[in-house]
Amino acid sequence: MSASVESTPALFTTGVSNKAQWTGRILSGIAVLFLLFDAIGKLMQPEAVIKGTAELGWPTDVILTLGILQILCLIAYLIPRTAVLGAILWTGYLGGAIATHVRIGNPLFSHILFPVYIALLIWGGLWLRDRRVRALLPIA
């Protein structure tokens, strides 16, 4: 791979159609908006977030730390050079959310699988807009 392609941000690499790039950006944007909303809630800690965290069995003193971790993961995902790392970090975080919902017996499709839906948006959006991810995961 030439140096000029390596230095090009992932969002603008050649070999990915304009339609695929925009679809990927939209999918990623939906995931980012949801995750940003969740992170801001954890940083601001309104009563609903405190109550929800306690209902999930987590101590409420971890809420701020989780919000900071979410912001850091979002930053990594939004920077083209570190987007894959961000997606990997989010996958781990969302796996913990799945485990939490399984542990307390929440419903499958609305709670347990919701983090999977977000992960599909994260990875699907990245796959559509970054040819490096397509080469790593040759699905189609």
C-alpha positions as CSV (number, residue, x, y, z in Angstrom):
1,M,0.0,0.0,0.0
2,S,1.4,3.4,-0.9
3,A,2.1,6.1,1.7
4,S,-0.5,8.4,0.2
5,V,-3.3,5.8,0.8
6,E,-2.1,5.0,4.3
7,S,-2.2,8.6,5.3
8,T,-5.7,9.1,3.9
9,P,-8.4,9.1,6.6
10,A,-10.5,6.0,6.6
11,L,-13.7,8.0,5.8
12,F,-12.2,9.1,2.5
13,T,-10.3,6.0,1.3
14,T,-10.6,5.1,-2.4
15,G,-12.3,1.8,-3.3
16,V,-15.5,2.6,-1.3
17,S,-18.4,3.9,-3.3
18,N,-19.9,7.2,-2.4
19,K,-23.2,5.4,-1.6
20,A,-21.6,3.0,0.7
21,Q,-19.7,5.8,2.5
22,W,-22.8,7.7,3.1
23,T,-24.8,4.7,4.2
24,G,-21.9,3.9,6.6
25,R,-21.8,7.4,7.9
26,I,-25.6,7.3,8.5
27,L,-25.4,3.9,10.3
28,S,-22.5,5.1,12.4
29,G,-24.2,8.4,13.1
30,I,-27.3,6.6,14.5
31,A,-25.1,4.6,16.8
32,V,-23.0,7.6,17.8
33,L,-26.1,9.7,18.6
34,F,-27.5,7.0,20.9
35,L,-24.1,6.4,22.6
36,L,-23.5,10.1,23.1
37,F,-27.0,10.5,24.6
38,D,-26.2,7.6,27.0
39,A,-22.8,9.0,27.9
40,I,-24.2,12.5,28.5
41,G,-26.8,11.0,30.8
42,K,-24.1,9.2,32.8
43,L,-22.1,12.4,33.0
44,M,-25.1,14.5,34.1
45,Q,-26.6,11.8,36.3
46,P,-30.3,12.7,36.3
47,E,-32.5,10.7,38.7
48,A,-33.6,8.3,35.9
49,V,-29.9,7.3,35.2
50,I,-29.2,6.8,38.9
51,K,-32.4,4.7,39.3
52,G,-31.7,2.7,36.2
53,T,-28.1,1.9,37.2
54,A,-29.3,0.7,40.6
55,E,-32.0,-1.5,39.1
56,L,-29.3,-3.1,36.9
57,G,-27.4,-4.0,40.1
58,W,-24.6,-1.6,39.6
59,P,-23.4,0.7,42.4
60,T,-24.3,4.3,41.5
61,D,-20.8,5.6,42.2
62,V,-19.6,4.0,38.9
63,I,-21.9,6.1,36.8
64,L,-19.4,9.0,36.2
65,T,-16.6,6.5,35.4
66,L,-18.8,4.7,32.8
67,G,-19.7,8.0,31.2
68,I,-16.1,9.0,30.9
69,L,-15.3,5.6,29.4
70,Q,-18.1,6.0,26.9
71,I,-16.8,9.4,25.8
72,L,-13.3,8.0,25.4
73,C,-14.6,5.1,23.3
74,L,-16.7,7.6,21.2
75,I,-13.6,9.8,20.6
76,A,-11.6,6.7,19.5
77,Y,-14.5,5.6,17.2
78,L,-14.9,9.1,15.6
79,I,-11.2,9.5,14.7
80,P,-10.7,7.7,11.4
81,R,-7.2,6.4,12.3
82,T,-8.6,4.9,15.6
83,A,-12.1,4.0,14.5
84,V,-11.4,0.2,14.5
85,L,-9.9,0.5,18.0
86,G,-13.0,2.4,19.0
87,A,-15.3,-0.2,17.6
88,I,-13.4,-2.9,19.4
89,L,-13.7,-1.0,22.7
90,W,-17.4,-0.5,22.2
91,T,-17.8,-4.2,21.5
92,G,-16.3,-5.0,24.9
93,Y,-18.4,-2.4,26.6
94,L,-21.6,-3.6,24.9
95,G,-20.7,-7.2,25.9
96,G,-20.8,-6.1,29.5
97,A,-24.2,-4.6,28.9
98,I,-25.4,-7.9,27.5
99,A,-24.0,-9.8,30.5
100,T,-25.8,-7.4,32.9
101,H,-29.2,-7.8,31.2
102,V,-28.8,-11.6,31.1
103,R,-27.8,-11.7,34.8
104,I,-30.9,-9.9,35.9
105,G,-33.2,-11.8,33.5
106,N,-34.4,-8.9,31.3
107,P,-36.3,-9.7,28.1
108,L,-34.3,-11.0,25.1
109,F,-35.2,-8.8,22.2
110,S,-35.8,-5.4,23.9
111,H,-33.0,-5.5,26.5
112,I,-30.5,-8.4,26.1
113,L,-30.1,-8.0,22.3
114,F,-30.3,-4.1,22.2
115,P,-26.5,-3.8,22.7
116,V,-26.1,-6.2,19.8
117,Y,-28.2,-3.9,17.6
118,I,-25.9,-1.0,18.5
119,A,-22.8,-3.1,17.8
120,L,-24.2,-4.0,14.4
121,L,-24.7,-0.3,13.7
122,I,-21.1,0.5,14.8
123,W,-19.5,-2.3,12.8
124,G,-21.8,-2.1,9.9
125,G,-21.3,1.6,9.5
126,L,-17.5,1.1,9.8
127,W,-17.5,-1.8,7.3
128,L,-19.4,0.3,4.7
129,R,-17.1,3.3,5.0
130,D,-13.7,1.8,5.5
131,R,-12.2,-0.6,3.0
132,R,-9.6,-1.8,5.6
133,V,-12.5,-3.2,7.6
134,R,-14.0,-4.8,4.5
135,A,-10.6,-6.4,3.8
136,L,-10.5,-7.8,7.3
137,L,-14.1,-9.0,7.3
138,P,-14.9,-9.9,3.6
139,I,-18.6,-10.5,4.2
140,A,-19.8,-9.7,0.7
